[in-house]
Amino acid sequence: METNKNFNAPIIGNEQKSKYVKDQRDVKIFSFISWMFLFSLYVLPQYFGVHIGIDFTMQRIFLIIILFVIFTSRNHVRAYFAMIPTIRGSIFIGLYLFVTAYTLVLRADISAFINPFIEFLIFYTLIYLIREFYGVEYCFKWIVRFIYVLLIMGVIEYINGESLFAKLETLKGLYTGVFIRSGSYRIMGPAIHSLGYGLMLVTMTPFVLFDYKNNEINIFGRKFLFFLLIVNVFLCGSRSTLSIFFVEVIVLFFFQSSERKKKNISILIPTLIVFTLLVILTKNHGFGRYVLLQITSIIDEAFGTNYSIQYGADPALLQSSNYRAQLSSIFKLSWLNPLVGIGRKRSFAAEINGSYVYSVDNYYICEYIRYAYPGLFSYLLIIFSFLKDMIVKIVKTKDPYCVALFVGSACAFINLYWIDSLMNLKYIYILLALFVCRDYYKKPLNEATPKKDDSKKSKYIKKSVLR
């Protein structure tokens, strides 16, 4: 199939007209809009957009445009909604959205419903576009390119001392500003917080370490990109991200083929020796001191030690493990209704065991606060449903692609135990969407959609495209 030179998207010949548009000019326009949707979804910050009653971020704007074009055809409306039940987790997503809907009504909080609804609408629209237009390979390749840009920008950001995306702040109240820990600036990329950027980095790892062309996990397949990823993980200054990232890399390393492991060990061992020597030689200043600060902070967090103080850590930060230990007591607060959460518009604050808690760095506890037990359990069912399907697929097919997406998704969900979502669940949903579409990259959804009379077609959509 011929491809668009700019976007690698399908070009439609005379015998194969676009399902979205009538001529080549409109093909190029839709190609650009579709690419911009993916670009805005992955790269642009949530605080870039316009406020008209509610926040219209750039990704929401392009979502509306995409849905307008697709939904002007009855056939494709049917295909879109017929797709939803084919995704196993949809029943639990529906249950979760039901909980958010009654929370909206009982708490008079539109954000309680609209925010998760839009997140899942993006999820389903991305699946539809991957199946019908992008293809898995197109989506995967462009995300890798976006990651190159973001990771390079992360290094520049650290030198600059402020996120380069800060210049795009048009929606006030989301961008949280500069973060400094123990005298070091923490990069945040397009996220609203450095912890949110850490979650992004965890979800980037499968793209960096998976070779799509050869369908294999290869941790040194993109050496420069892997190096940039490691640098960004350290520079974001998140202990949970650093811990999860190393576990993620180790797991993916062992899922490589035997031949690939042998080749990569010959690269890994000398690399670790050089890295260790460099850290030792610079342990009292610069690079070595910063690396040891991050590593010893993890040790202190896990074992209650204070080794990180000698590398410049703030002693007050060592109390964070005690702070986190109090969070489980939130389930025992009598004033929180166990069946109806407080929604999203009300902030949470409580005195727990003598400590004043107002920042809850645990997505699952935050879900309990927002939507009570029904919301928490229904979301856990969503997670387990997708992860179970991934495991079943891996056992049956031994597909390295599914292994990489499973490890990335599982690690991201684990990371949420130490952070709130910080508006970055979409990066996990991208991994899930690519998994769902694995079997559809050569099997278009419209093949199963009966053709309708031409009079019912949209004026914007002439004919289905077969990939």
C-alpha positions in Angstrom: 0.0 0.0 0.0 1.2 3.5 -0.9 1.9 5.7 2.1 1.7 9.4 2.8 5.3 10.8 2.8 4.7 13.0 5.9 2.7 10.7 8.2 3.1 7.1 6.9 -0.7 7.0 6.8 -2.5 5.1 4.1 -3.0 6.9 0.7 -6.1 5.9 -1.1 -6.0 5.0 -4.8 -8.8 5.1 -7.3 -9.9 1.6 -6.4 -9.7 2.2 -2.7 -11.4 5.4 -1.6 -11.1 6.8 1.9 -13.9 6.0 4.3 -13.6 9.5 5.8 -13.1 11.8 2.8 -13.8 12.2 -1.0 -10.5 13.3 -2.5 -6.8 13.3 -2.0 -6.8 16.8 -0.5 -9.3 15.7 2.2 -7.2 12.5 2.7 -4.2 14.7 3.6 -6.3 16.9 5.8 -7.7 13.9 7.7 -4.2 12.4 7.9 -2.9 15.6 9.5 -5.9 15.8 12.0 -5.4 12.1 12.9 -1.7 12.6 13.4 -2.3 15.8 15.5 -4.7 13.8 17.7 -2.0 11.3 18.4 0.6 14.1 18.9 -1.6 16.1 21.2 -2.4 12.9 23.2 1.2 12.0 23.7 3.2 15.2 23.7 1.1 18.3 24.5 0.5 19.2 28.1 -2.9 19.3 29.7 -2.6 23.0 30.5 -2.5 23.9 26.8 -5.9 24.8 25.4 -8.9 27.1 25.9 -11.5 27.4 28.7 -15.1 27.7 27.5 -17.2 26.6 30.4 -14.9 23.6 30.8 -11.3 23.2 29.9 -10.8 22.3 26.2 -7.3 20.9 26.0 -5.7 20.4 22.6 -6.3 16.7 22.9 -10.0 17.3 23.6 -10.2 19.7 20.7 -8.8 17.1 18.3 -10.9 14.4 19.8 -14.0 16.4 19.1 -12.9 17.0 15.5 -12.1 13.3 15.0 -15.4 12.2 16.4 -17.3 14.8 14.3 -15.7 13.4 11.1 -16.3 9.7 12.0 -19.8 10.1 13.5 -21.1 11.8 10.3 -21.5 8.4 8.9 -24.2 6.0 10.2 -22.1 3.0 9.3 -19.2 4.2 11.3 -21.3 5.2 14.3 -22.6 1.6 14.3 -19.0 0.3 13.8 -17.7 2.5 16.7 -20.4 1.3 19.1 -20.2 -2.3 17.9 -16.5 -2.2 18.8 -17.0 -1.4 22.4 -18.6 -4.7 23.6 -15.8 -6.7 21.8 -13.3 -5.3 24.4 -13.6 -7.5 27.5 -13.0 -4.7 30.0 -15.9 -2.6 28.7 -18.4 -4.1 31.1 -16.2 -2.9 34.0 -15.6 0.4 32.4 -19.3 0.8 32.1 -19.7 -0.1 35.8 -17.1 2.4 36.8 -18.7 5.2 34.7 -22.0 4.3 36.3 -20.4 5.0 39.7 -19.0 8.3 38.5 -22.4 9.3 37.1 -24.3 8.8 40.3 -21.4 10.6 42.1 -22.0 13.5 39.7 -25.7 13.6 40.7 -25.3 13.1 44.4 -22.4 15.5 44.8 -23.4 18.0 42.1 -19.9 17.5 40.6 -19.7 17.4 36.8 -15.9 16.7 36.9 -16.6 13.5 38.8 -18.1 12.1 35.6 -16.7 14.1 32.7 -13.0 13.6 33.5 -13.0 9.8 33.5 -15.6 9.7 30.7 -13.3 11.7 28.4 -10.4 9.5 29.3 -12.3 6.4 28.3 -13.7 8.1 25.2 -10.1 8.8 24.1 -9.3 5.2 24.9 -12.0 3.8 22.6 -11.4 6.4 19.9 -7.7 5.5 19.8 -8.6 1.9 19.5 -11.0 2.7 16.6 -8.3 4.8 14.8 -5.7 2.2 15.2 -7.9 -0.5 13.8 -9.4 1.6 11.0 -6.7 4.1 10.1 -3.4 4.2 11.9 -2.5 0.5 12.1 -0.5 -0.7 15.1 2.9 -0.2 13.4 2.1 3.4 12.4 1.1 4.2 16.0 4.0 2.4 17.5 6.6 4.1 15.3 5.2 7.6 15.9 5.2 7.2 19.6 8.8 6.1 19.5 9.6 9.4 17.7 7.6 11.4 20.2 9.6 9.7 23.0 12.9 10.8 21.3 11.6 14.4 21.4 10.4 14.3 25.0 13.5 12.7 26.4 15.8 15.2 24.6 13.6 18.0 25.9 13.9 16.5 29.4 17.7 16.9 29.3 17.4 20.5 28.0 14.8 21.2 30.7 17.2 20.2 33.5 19.8 22.6 32.1 17.2 25.3 31.7 15.7 24.8 35.2 12.1 24.9 34.0 9.8 22.9 31.8 10.0 24.0 28.2 6.2 23.3 28.0 5.6 26.0 30.6 5.4 28.5 27.8 2.3 26.8 26.6 0.3 27.4 29.8 -3.0 28.8 28.7 -5.3 26.9 31.2 -4.4 28.3 34.6 -4.4 26.2 37.8 -2.9 23.0 36.3 0.7 23.7 35.8 2.3 23.4 39.2 5.6 25.1 38.6 9.2 24.3 39.4 10.1 21.5 41.8 13.4 21.3 43.7 14.3 18.4 46.0 17.5 18.4 48.0 18.9 21.2 45.9 18.3 19.5 42.5 15.7 20.5 40.0 13.2 17.8 39.1 12.2 17.6 35.4 8.5 17.2 34.6 8.2 17.3 30.8 4.7 17.9 29.6 3.2 16.5 32.9 1.8 18.7 35.6 4.2 17.3 38.2 7.5 15.5 38.2 5.8 12.4 39.6 3.4 12.5 36.7 6.4 12.6 34.3 7.8 9.6 36.2 4.6 7.6 35.3 5.1 8.7 31.7 8.6 7.3 31.8 7.5 4.0 33.1 5.0 3.7 30.2 7.7 4.7 27.7 9.9 1.8 28.6 8.1 -0.8 26.5 8.4 1.4 23.4 12.1 2.0 24.0 13.0 -1.7 24.7 10.8 -3.4 22.1 11.9 -3.9 18.5 8.6 -3.8 16.5 10.3 -4.6 13.2 11.7 -7.9 14.5 9.0 -8.5 17.1 11.4 -9.0 19.9 12.4 -7.4 23.2 15.9 -6.0 22.9 17.0 -3.6 25.7 19.9 -2.4 23.6 18.0 -2.1 20.4 17.9 1.7 20.7 21.0 2.4 22.8 20.8 6.2 22.6 17.1 6.3 23.4 17.6 3.9 26.3 20.4 6.1 27.6 18.2 9.2 27.4 15.4 7.3 29.2 17.7 6.4 32.1 19.0 10.0 32.3 15.4 11.3 32.4 14.4 8.7 35.1 17.2 10.0 37.3 16.5 13.7 36.6 12.8 13.5 37.4 13.9 12.7 41.0 11.1 10.2 41.8 12.2 7.3 44.0 9.1 5.3 43.1 9.8 5.8 39.3 13.4 4.8 39.7 12.6 1.7 41.6 9.8 0.6 39.2 11.9 1.5 36.2 14.8 -0.8 37.2 12.4 -3.6 38.0 10.7 -3.1 34.6 14.0 -3.2 32.8 15.2 -6.3 34.7 11.9 -8.2 33.9 12.1 -7.2 30.2 15.7 -8.3 30.1 14.8 -11.8 31.2 12.0 -11.9 28.7 14.5 -11.5 25.8 15.3 -14.5 23.7 18.3 -16.6 24.9 20.4 -15.5 22.0 19.6 -11.8 22.6 20.3 -12.1 26.3 23.8 -13.5 25.6 24.6 -10.6 23.2 23.2 -8.0 25.5 25.1 -9.3 28.6 28.3 -8.7 26.7 27.2 -5.0 26.4 25.6 -4.8 29.9 28.5 -5.9 32.0 31.2 -3.5 30.7 28.5 -0.7 30.7 27.8 -1.3 34.4 31.5 -1.4 35.3 32.1 1.9 33.5 29.0 3.4 35.1 30.0 2.3 38.6 33.6 3.6 38.2 32.2 7.0 37.0 29.9 7.2 40.1 32.7 6.3 42.5 35.1 8.9 40.9 32.5 11.6 41.1 30.7 10.6 44.3 31.5 13.8 46.2 30.2 16.2 43.5 28.3 16.4 40.2 27.0 13.3 38.5 28.1 10.7 41.1 26.7 12.6 44.0 23.3 13.0 42.3 23.1 9.3 41.3 24.0 8.2 44.8 21.4 10.6 46.3 18.7 8.9 44.2 19.9 5.4 45.0 20.4 5.9 48.7 17.0 7.7 48.9 15.4 4.4 47.7 17.3 2.4 50.3 16.3 4.8 53.0 12.7 4.7 52.0 12.7 0.9 52.0 14.7 0.2 55.1 14.3 3.3 57.2 18.0 4.3 57.0 19.4 7.8 56.4 22.3 7.2 54.0 21.0 9.8 51.6 21.8 12.7 54.0 25.5 12.5 53.3 24.7 13.1 49.6 22.6 16.2 50.2 19.1 14.8 51.0 16.7 16.9 53.1 16.2 15.0 56.4 12.5 16.0 56.4 12.0 13.9 53.3 13.0 10.8 55.1 9.8 11.0 57.0 7.7 10.4 53.8 7.5 6.6 54.5 5.9 7.4 57.9 3.5 9.8 56.1 2.6 7.1 53.6 2.0 4.6 56.4 -0.9 6.9 57.6 -2.7 6.8 54.3 -4.3 3.4 54.9 -6.2 4.9 57.9 -8.2 6.9 55.4 -10.4 3.8 54.9 -11.3 4.1 58.6 -12.5 7.7 58.6 -16.1 7.8 59.8 -17.0 10.9 57.9 -16.2 9.4 54.5 -19.2 7.6 53.1 -18.1 4.1 52.0 -20.7 4.0 49.2 -20.6 7.6 47.8 -17.3 9.4 47.4 -16.8 13.1 47.7 -16.2 13.6 44.0 -13.5 15.6 42.4 -14.3 19.2 43.1 -13.9 19.0 46.9 -10.4 18.8 48.2 -9.5 16.2 50.9 -7.9 17.0 54.2 -8.0 15.1 57.5 -6.1 14.6 60.8 -4.9 11.0 61.0 -3.0 9.7 64.0 -1.8 13.2 64.8 -0.7 14.0 61.3 -2.5 16.4 59.0 -3.0 14.7 55.6 -4.0 16.7 52.6 -1.9 15.2 49.8 -2.7 11.6 49.1 0.1 10.0 47.0 -1.8 6.8 46.2 -4.1 6.6 43.2 -6.2 3.8 44.7 -6.8 5.6 48.0 -7.7 8.7 46.0 -10.2 6.6 44.1 -11.8 5.6 47.4 -12.0 9.2 48.5 -13.5 10.3 45.1 -15.9 7.3 44.5 -15.9 5.2 47.7 -15.7 1.4 47.5 -17.9 1.0 44.4 -15.5 3.2 42.4 -12.3 1.7 43.8 -13.5 -1.9 43.2 -14.9 -1.3 39.8 -11.6 0.3 38.7 -9.6 -2.6 40.1 -11.8 -4.9 38.0 -10.9 -2.9 34.9 -7.2 -3.3 35.7 -7.4 -7.0 36.5 -9.6 -7.6 33.4 -7.0 -6.2 31.0 -4.0 -7.7 32.8 -5.7 -11.1 32.8 -6.3 -10.9 29.1 -2.6 -10.0 28.5 -1.4 -12.9 30.6 -3.8 -15.4 28.8 -2.5 -14.1 25.4 1.1 -14.4 26.5 0.6 -17.9 27.7 -1.1 -18.9 24.4 1.1 -17.1 21.9 4.4 -16.3 23.7 4.2 -13.0 21.8 7.0 -10.6 22.9 4.8 -7.6 21.8 2.2 -8.6 24.4 4.9 -9.3 27.0 6.4 -5.8 26.6 2.9 -4.1 26.9 2.0 -6.3 29.9 5.1 -5.4 31.8 4.8 -1.7 31.0 1.1 -1.7 32.0 1.6 -3.7 35.2 4.5 -1.6 36.3 2.5 1.6 35.6 -0.4 0.3 37.7 2.0 -0.6 40.5 3.5 2.9 40.3 0.1 4.3 41.0 0.4 2.9 44.5 2.9 5.7 45.3 1.3 8.5 43.2 -2.0 9.9 42.1 -2.7 9.7 38.4 -1.9 13.4 37.9 -3.9 13.4 34.6 -1.6 10.8 33.0 -3.8 7.7 32.9 -3.9 8.2 29.1 -0.4 6.8 28.8 -1.4 3.5 30.4 -4.5 3.4 28.2 -2.3 3.8 25.1 -0.5 0.6 26.1 -3.8 -1.1 26.6 -5.2 0.1 23.3 -2.2 -1.2 21.4 -2.6 -4.6 23.1 -6.3 -4.7 22.2 -5.5 -3.9 18.6 -2.7 -6.5 18.2 -4.9 -8.9 16.3 -6.5 -6.2 14.1 -3.5 -4.6 12.3 -4.4 -6.9 9.3 -8.0 -7.3 10.0 -10.0 -4.1 9.7 -13.0 -3.7 11.9 -15.1 -2.5 8.9 -14.8 -6.0 7.2 -17.3 -7.2 9.8 -19.6 -4.1 9.3 -22.4 -4.7 6.8 -22.6 -2.1 3.9 -25.5 0.2 4.0 -27.3 2.1 1.3 -25.4 5.1 -0.1 -28.1 7.4 1.0 -27.2 6.8 4.6 -23.6 7.7 4.1 -22.1 10.9 5.4 -21.3 13.7 2.9 -17.8 13.6 4.5 -17.3 9.9 4.2 -17.6 8.2 0.8 -16.3 4.6 1.1 -14.6 2.4 3.6 -10.9 1.9 3.3 -9.5 -1.6 3.6 -6.0 -1.7 5.1 
